[in-house]
Amino acid sequence: MQSFFELLQNRRSIRKYEERTIDDTLLNQILTAALMSPAGKRLNPWEFVVVQERETLQKLSDARPAGSQLLANSALGIVVIADKERSDTWMEDASIAAHNIQLAATDLGLGACWVQIQRRERNEQQTAEEYVKELLNIPAQYAVLCVISIGYKNEDRKPYDLNKLDYSKIHHEQF
Ligand SMILES: Cc1cc2nc3c(=O)[nH]c(=O)nc-3n(C[C@H](O)[C@H](O)[C@H](O)COP(=O)(O)O)c2cc1C
């Protein structure tokens, strides 16, 4: 079993997937990980829309002109949304939940990738968020942060090389 440190090292964005569905037991573990995410004031503004229907995944993949197409071939997408009226830290809270989903998927041997929806355009007339909200019938007060695409890996990505990390990002005592 990999340690938590190895999990972080091995997590890479996986954008190519096998044509294979994900068992409910694995999906439930991933969703359980999401529900254990910390949130400001424990207000838990996040909610999750699990999309497994091929036709809907295909439509979701069209949310942006680039960057979202990988969803078409994923086994499922977890749309991470948050109630903006519930908490002013909804974006931080939802981001943590999205990352927990990615880490849980990696831990289970699956591949995952974050597809950004918030603050992205679909075209000149419509934002990616408006498109996803309409497609999935999401109420107005919710923001759509991202979709985490998940599937069995069909590409190999190298783990992070610890010798190549940018330690200049770290400052001690003062900047
Ligand atoms: C906030 C955020 C938004 C991202 N949006 C996308 C996206 O829309 N499409 C995509 O293919 N990858 C997206 N990614 C994945 C990044 O490109 C990826 O994490 C980065 O290149 C580092 O690679 P790694 O995840 O393999 O370590 C996003 C990642 C984050 C954290």
Ligand as a Chemical Component Dictionary entry (heavy atoms), coordinates in Angstrom:
data_LIG
# 
_chem_comp.id                   LIG 
_chem_comp.type                 NON-POLYMER 
_chem_comp.pdbx_formal_charge   0 
_chem_comp.three_letter_code    LIG 
# 
loop_
_chem_comp_atom.comp_id 
_chem_comp_atom.atom_id 
_chem_comp_atom.alt_atom_id 
_chem_comp_atom.type_symbol 
_chem_comp_atom.charge 
_chem_comp_atom.model_Cartn_x 
_chem_comp_atom.model_Cartn_y 
_chem_comp_atom.model_Cartn_z 
_chem_comp_atom.pdbx_ordinal 
LIG C1  C1  C 0 -7.743 24.683 -10.753 1  
LIG C2  C2  C 0 -7.332 23.686 -11.806 2  
LIG C3  C3  C 0 -7.929 23.738 -13.050 3  
LIG C4  C4  C 0 -7.594 22.803 -14.028 4  
LIG N1  N1  N 0 -8.288 22.793 -15.200 5  
LIG C5  C5  C 0 -8.027 21.830 -16.111 6  
LIG C6  C6  C 0 -8.832 21.714 -17.278 7  
LIG O1  O1  O 0 -9.805 22.450 -17.474 8  
LIG N2  N2  N 0 -8.530 20.736 -18.162 9  
LIG C7  C7  C 0 -7.476 19.874 -17.977 10 
LIG O2  O2  O 0 -7.249 19.008 -18.828 11 
LIG N3  N3  N 0 -6.689 19.950 -16.867 12 
LIG C8  C8  C 0 -6.961 20.885 -15.930 13 
LIG N4  N4  N 0 -6.228 20.941 -14.763 14 
LIG C9  C9  C 0 -5.102 20.015 -14.559 15 
LIG C10 C10 C 0 -3.757 20.746 -14.627 16 
LIG O3  O3  O 0 -3.453 21.036 -15.977 17 
LIG C11 C11 C 0 -2.675 19.862 -13.976 18 
LIG O4  O4  O 0 -3.003 19.660 -12.617 19 
LIG C12 C12 C 0 -1.292 20.484 -14.066 20 
LIG O5  O5  O 0 -0.843 20.542 -15.396 21 
LIG C13 C13 C 0 -0.261 19.678 -13.248 22 
LIG O6  O6  O 0 -0.194 18.337 -13.717 23 
LIG P1  P1  P 0 -0.515 17.101 -12.774 24 
LIG O7  O7  O 0 -1.924 17.231 -12.285 25 
LIG O8  O8  O 0 -0.318 15.883 -13.634 26 
LIG O9  O9  O 0 0.442  17.133 -11.606 27 
LIG C14 C14 C 0 -6.577 21.846 -13.771 28 
LIG C15 C15 C 0 -5.981 21.813 -12.513 29 
LIG C16 C16 C 0 -6.363 22.693 -11.530 30 
LIG C17 C17 C 0 -5.752 22.584 -10.157 31 
# 
loop_
_chem_comp_bond.comp_id 
_chem_comp_bond.atom_id_1 
_chem_comp_bond.atom_id_2 
_chem_comp_bond.value_order 
_chem_comp_bond.pdbx_ordinal 
LIG C1  C2  SING 1  
LIG C2  C3  SING 2  
LIG C2  C16 DOUB 3  
LIG C3  C4  DOUB 4  
LIG C4  N1  SING 5  
LIG C4  C14 SING 6  
LIG N1  C5  DOUB 7  
LIG C5  C6  SING 8  
LIG C5  C8  SING 9  
LIG C6  O1  DOUB 10 
LIG C6  N2  SING 11 
LIG N2  C7  SING 12 
LIG C7  O2  DOUB 13 
LIG C7  N3  SING 14 
LIG N3  C8  DOUB 15 
LIG C8  N4  SING 16 
LIG N4  C9  SING 17 
LIG N4  C14 SING 18 
LIG C9  C10 SING 19 
LIG C10 O3  SING 20 
LIG C10 C11 SING 21 
LIG C11 O4  SING 22 
LIG C11 C12 SING 23 
LIG C12 O5  SING 24 
LIG C12 C13 SING 25 
LIG C13 O6  SING 26 
LIG O6  P1  SING 27 
LIG P1  O7  DOUB 28 
LIG P1  O8  SING 29 
LIG P1  O9  SING 30 
LIG C14 C15 DOUB 31 
LIG C15 C16 SING 32 
LIG C16 C17 SING 33 
# 
